Amino acid sequence: MEHLTFDYPAQRAVTTRAHVGVVGSGDLEVLLSPVTQDGALSAHVVVRTSVDGYSHIWKSVLDRFFTRYDGAAQIEINDFGATPGVVALRLAEAVEAAEQGGDA
């Protein structure tokens, strides 16, 4: 089990929580929450994955995602071997759910 953390600059505060996906065979869940600390806006991502040794892939997927997404949020990703495409899809779903007012 690997535990990874990433931080990205953000431009706007996220105000709503979202939860998408499930942890199961080959899938993952994303939990997106507003940042609770005061100060500079940033996105903090915590990844818990059952697959060790792929931190460079996680960084690439998240770097790409955060070139388009500017929300200050706490994001937790619980992974059970999802592909990069599924990760990108779940992140997009979490953002959409948060912008529509809550859990998907």
C-alpha positions as CSV (number, residue, x, y, z in Angstrom):
1,M,0.0,0.0,0.0
2,E,1.4,3.4,-1.0
3,H,0.5,6.7,0.4
4,L,1.3,9.8,-1.8
5,T,0.7,13.5,-1.3
6,F,0.6,16.3,-3.8
7,D,0.0,20.1,-3.6
8,Y,-1.2,22.5,-6.3
9,P,-1.8,26.2,-6.4
10,A,-5.5,27.2,-6.7
11,Q,-7.4,30.3,-7.6
12,R,-10.9,29.8,-6.1
13,A,-12.4,28.2,-3.0
14,V,-14.4,25.1,-3.3
15,T,-17.5,25.3,-1.1
16,T,-19.2,21.9,-1.6
17,R,-18.2,18.3,-0.9
18,A,-18.4,15.5,-3.5
19,H,-17.9,11.7,-3.4
20,V,-17.7,9.6,-6.6
21,G,-16.7,6.1,-7.3
22,V,-16.1,3.1,-5.1
23,V,-13.0,1.2,-4.0
24,G,-13.3,-2.2,-5.6
25,S,-11.7,-4.4,-8.2
26,G,-9.9,-2.1,-10.6
27,D,-11.6,1.1,-9.5
28,L,-11.2,4.0,-7.1
29,E,-13.1,6.7,-5.1
30,V,-12.5,10.4,-5.0
31,L,-13.6,12.5,-2.1
32,L,-13.4,16.3,-2.7
33,S,-13.9,18.7,0.2
34,P,-13.5,22.4,0.9
35,V,-10.1,23.4,2.4
36,T,-10.6,24.0,6.1
37,Q,-7.4,26.0,6.8
38,D,-7.1,29.7,6.4
39,G,-4.4,31.3,4.2
40,A,-3.2,30.7,0.7
41,L,-5.4,28.9,-1.7
42,S,-4.2,25.5,-2.7
43,A,-5.3,22.0,-3.5
44,H,-4.0,19.2,-1.4
45,V,-4.3,15.6,-2.8
46,V,-3.8,12.4,-0.8
47,V,-3.6,9.2,-2.8
48,R,-3.9,5.8,-1.1
49,T,-3.2,3.1,-3.6
50,S,-2.8,-0.7,-3.5
51,V,-0.3,-0.5,-6.3
52,D,3.3,0.5,-5.3
53,G,5.9,2.2,-7.5
54,Y,3.7,4.4,-9.7
55,S,4.1,7.8,-8.1
56,H,5.4,9.2,-11.4
57,I,2.2,8.2,-13.1
58,W,0.1,9.7,-10.4
59,K,2.1,12.9,-10.6
60,S,1.6,13.1,-14.4
61,V,-2.2,12.5,-14.2
62,L,-2.6,15.0,-11.4
63,D,-0.3,17.6,-13.1
64,R,-2.5,17.4,-16.2
65,F,-5.7,17.6,-14.2
66,F,-4.5,20.7,-12.3
67,T,-3.6,22.5,-15.5
68,R,-7.4,22.8,-16.1
69,Y,-8.8,22.8,-12.5
70,D,-8.1,25.7,-10.2
71,G,-10.2,24.9,-7.1
72,A,-8.8,24.9,-3.6
73,A,-9.8,21.6,-2.2
74,Q,-8.8,18.7,-0.1
75,I,-8.9,15.6,-2.4
76,E,-8.6,12.1,-1.1
77,I,-8.2,9.3,-3.7
78,N,-8.6,5.7,-2.6
79,D,-7.3,3.4,-5.4
80,F,-7.5,-0.3,-6.1
81,G,-5.6,-0.4,-9.3
82,A,-7.5,2.0,-11.5
83,T,-6.0,3.1,-14.9
84,P,-4.9,6.7,-15.5
85,G,-8.0,7.2,-17.7
86,V,-10.3,6.1,-14.8
87,V,-8.5,8.4,-12.4
88,A,-9.0,11.4,-14.8
89,L,-12.6,10.5,-15.2
90,R,-13.3,10.2,-11.5
91,L,-11.6,13.5,-10.8
92,A,-13.7,15.2,-13.5
93,E,-16.8,13.6,-12.0
94,A,-15.9,14.8,-8.5
95,V,-15.5,18.4,-9.8
96,E,-18.8,18.3,-11.7
97,A,-20.6,16.9,-8.6
98,A,-19.2,19.6,-6.4
99,E,-20.1,22.3,-8.8
100,Q,-23.7,20.9,-9.0
101,G,-24.0,21.0,-5.2
102,G,-22.9,17.7,-3.7
103,D,-22.3,14.0,-3.8
104,A,-22.8,12.1,-7.1
